[in-house]
Amino acid sequence: VDFARRLGLRRLGIAFCVGLRREAGALVDVLEGNGFEVVSVCCKLGGIAKEEFGVEDGEKINPGTYEGACNPAAQAMALEKEGSELNVLLGLCVGHDTIFFATTRVPTTVLATKDRVTGHCPMQPLYLADSYYGRIKNPQE
C-alpha cells in the first residue's frame, strides 16, 4: 500500500491462483479499503482444457472432471488491458510467475508464492535448513 501510494498509483492489478481466491478477496478488500481501484484475474482465465495440452485424464487433480489450464500470459495481458499500474502476484506457481513477468510491461511484485508443502511460506525450509529440512543442503544423504 505504501509503495503504491509513494508512486502515486491508483489502479492495481492482482493475478491470483484459483486455490487462493479467498486470500485474493481479502487482498482486494485491503487495497480498496486503502483507496485503490483494483482489478483481479484468476489463473484459469481462458478456460482451456488440460487435455488440449496433452494431459491425460488420470494425470489431472480430479480425474473424470473438467480442469482448465492456467494461463499466466493471459492474466498479464488482461491486467494491462484493464489499466493496471502495478500488478501483485498472489500464489502463482513457479514457472507461471516467470511467464507472467515475461509477458507484462507493467511493474509487478510478488505478495506470496504458491508452496502448498509449507503453507505458502517457502522460506521455512531455509529457516530450518540446520534442523528439520537439513536434507535440502545435501539431498543424497
Summary of the structure (lengths in Angstrom):
residues: 141
radius of gyration: 17.4
end to end distance: 44.1
largest distance: 52.1
contacts: 388
relative contact order: 0.17
helix: 40%
strand: 17%
